[in-house]
Amino acid sequence: MSDRKNLCVLVANAIADDSLVVRLGTTEAAHAAERCLNRVERAIAAHGGRTLMQQGLSIVAAFERCDAGVLAASEMLDRIRSLPSMNGLRQPVRIGLHYGIVDPSGEAGEGIDVARRIATHAEAEQALASGTAVLLLTPGTRHTAGAQPLHAPSLNSLGWPVFAIGQRVGMVTSIPPTSRLSQRLRLRHQEDVVFVEEQRPVLLLGRELGNDIVVMDPRASRQHARIERRREGFTLIDASTNGTFVSIEGGEECCVRHDRLVLRGPGRIGCGFSADEIDRDLVFFDIV
């Protein structure tokens, strides 16, 4: 990689607990871990991923698109579950996925850091993905993620909604209109998380320093758009030259140009460029 860019990062940990080592012995436990990592590597290659690094029993891989990363995670779980048990025990694997910045070295960046944190919260033979990664899934792959984020005290510290991967679910339900004013709009941009709420009813987006969210793309206007907390909901108001592109989960992308749009449900915003250009400086939002 010649530049920092957004990628779907997958972290797979095949670290067994002490009970597995005691039951199997050090040599057999190491062999079991090797078989597990072999399945992980095959799934990465099968879905066009690239291994960034391997540290002991942990593999970090990157995918251009979140669909490929999520499908690879699902295949890893299927491959590992198909392995025969060892004295009644199974080799655990814990997987975390996130869509974020990866440094040119391929060894650091917000994308890798968050994916690692998510993987540490996964249970044995479980894959978890951040809400950012899930928002970028196409309709054909969205069914592989849980319909609602998981709620557990250990996950709250992450600061991201987290979804289970590898299960078929129904449609995500929308928020009733009567509850809108009690909700907050959460926006995630690079490593920053900001809210539109009662204490901050207006948020500014644009290329110019001084905006609440600074979008570093030449197609973004200096003062591109604003989001206001109104009675009808969280309203995006465009004031740009190239328009604001909004993609809401489950719907088609729309372009707001010198107009306004109520933001309903989770989605993403492109300031002057399509919200489907996932390697660009996108803004992600959801209602919490």
N, C-alpha and C positions, 0 to 999 in steps of 0.2 A: 504494500500500500504506500502510495506516494503522498497521501494527505490524510488528515483526520476525516473520518466519515462515519455515518450511522450504519450499523450492521445489526443483524439478529445474532446475539451471542448465546451460545449454549455451553453450560458447565455441567459435566457429569462426574460425580464422585462415586468411586467404588470402594469406599473405605469400610471395612467390616468392623463390627464391634468385637470386644474381647471374647465374648462367648463363642463366636464362630472360630476364632483362632484356637481356643482351648479345645473345642470339640474336634476340629479337623487336624490341628497341628500346623506349625508355621509353614511347612512346605506345601501342604495341600491347600491351605488358605490362600497362599500366594498364587497357586495354580488357578484357583477359583476366580481370584481377582483378574488374572490375566485373560481368562475366558470371557469374563464380563466386559473388560475393556476392548477385547477383540470385537465383540458384538457392537459396542458403541462406535468404534472406528468404521465398521462396515456400514452402519446406518448413516454416519456422517457422509461417507463417500457416495452412498446410494442417492442422496438428496442434494448433491452438488455443494456440500460444505467443505470447509478448509480448516484443518487443525492448526490452531495458533500456537498452542504449547501443551506439553504434558508434564505435570509435576507429580511424580509418584503415582498415586492411584486416582489422579484428577486430570481430566482432559477439558481443554477450552477450545471451542470451535466457533466459526463464524459462517453465517449464511447471508446472501444478498437480500433475501426476502424472508419474512417471518413464516410464511406458509411452509417453506422448506425446513426451517428449524423446528417447527412444531411437529411436522410429519416425521422428521428424523427422531424426535424425542419419543413419539408414539411407537415408532418401529423399534427403537432401543428397548422399550419396555416389553414389547411383544417378543423380541428375540431372547431377552434375558429370562422372561417367564417361561419360555419353552425349554430352557436348560434343565436337565435332570437335577433333582435336589441332592444334596450331599449330607448323608446321615440325617435326613429329615430337615436340613437347613438350606437356606437359599442365600446366594450372594446378593447383598443389598446394593442398589444403585440409587442415587439421589440426583435429580436433574433440575437445573434452574435456567430459565430463558428470560432475556430482556433485550429490547431494541434501544441501542444508544451508541454514543461515540466510542470509537476504538482508535487509539493512537497509531501513527504510522508504524511503530515498532511491532504492533500486534500483540503487545504484552501488557498494555495498560489502557485505561480509559473508563469512563462512567459505565459504558455498556458491560464491560467485564466485571467491574466492581459490584454492580447491582445483581448481575446473574449469579455471581459467587455467593452473595448474601442470600439470595432466594434459594439456591441449592442447599445451603446449610439448614434451611427451615423445612425442606422436603422430608417426608418419611421414606422408609425403605421401599424401593420399587415405586416411587412417585415422581412425577414431573410437574413442576409449577412454573407458570409464566406470568410476567408482569402485565398489568392492564395495557401498557403501551404496546407490547408485542401482540396482545390479543386484538387490539383495535385495528391492527394492520392486516389481520387475516381476511382473506377473500371469503365470500359466502360458502364456497365449496369446502373450506377448511374450518370455518368457524365452529362447526358442530363438534370438533375434537376438544374444544375447551368448555369448561363449566359455564352455565348460563349466568351465574352470579359469582362475585368474588368470594373467596373463603373468609370466614370470620373466626379468628383465633387470636388470643392475646399475643402469642409469639410473632404473628405476622403484622400486627399493628405498628410495630417499631420500624418496619421497612419504609413506611410513608408512601407505599404504592398499593393499589388493589392487586391482588394475586389470585390467579385462576388455576384450577387443576386441569391438566392436559391428559388426553387419552380416554375420554368418556363422551358418549353421545348425549346431547342435552336438547332441551326445547328452546324456544325463542326467548329473548330477553324482554322483560316487560318494561314499559315506560313509566315515568313518574306521574301520578295523578296531578292534574292542574291545581287542585286545591292545596297541594303541599309545596308548591314551587317556592313561595316566599320563605319557607322555613329551611330551604335547601341552600347549599353553597355550590358555586361553580368552581371546580378545581382545574387549573391549567398547569401543564407540565411542559417545560421548554428546556432542552438540554438537561442540566443538573438542577434547575430551579423549579420550585413548586409555589404557585401563588393562587390566591382565592379571590373571587368576586363574592362579596357578602355584605352584611349590614354595615360592618366597619369600613369596608372598601367597596362602595357601590359602583365605581367606575374604574376600568382598567384600560390602559393605552398600549397599542402595539404599533411598532414601526421600526425603521432602520436607524432613526436618530437616537443618539444617546439621550437618556432622560425618560424614554418610554418605560413603562413597567416591564414590558417584554421587548427586547431589542432583537430584531430579526436581521441577521447578517446575510442578506441576499440582495443583489443589485436591482432585482425586480420589485422589491418592497419599497413603498414610499416612505419618506422620512416620518410622516405622521400618517400611518396607513389606515388604522381602524381603531375603534374602541368598543368595549363591551360594557353595557350598563345593566344594573339590576333593576328591573321594572316589574310592575304588577303582573304583566302578561308572561314574564319569565326573563331569562338572561338573554339580552338582545345585542347582537353584533351589528354595528353601524359602520359601513365602509365609507372612507373618504380618500381613496387611493386612485392612482392612475390605472393600474393593471387589474384592479378588482381583488376581492378576497374569496378564496375557494374553500368551501366547507364540505366535508364528507362525514356524514352521520352514519353510524353503524346500522346496517340493514337497508340503507337507502342510497340513492344515486347522488353523486357530487353535484353541487350547485355553485354558481359564481354570483357573488353579491357585489354589484358595482353601483356606487352612489345610492345604496338602498340599505335595508335592514333585514335581519333574519333572527328569529328566536331560536336559540340553541337548545335542542331537545336530545337528551340521551348522550352517550359517549360518542366522540368523534375526533376529528383533527382539522386543523386550519392551515392553509397555505397562503402566505401574504404575497400575492402577485404571481403565484405559480400553483399548479395543481396539487391538491392534497394527496394525490396518488404518487407524487414524486417522493418516495419514501427516503431517498438519500439526501433530501434537502432539509432546510431549517424549519421543520414543522412544529406546530404548537398542538398539543393534545389536550383534550378537555373531557371531563365527565362531571355529573351532578352527584353530590354527596350530601 
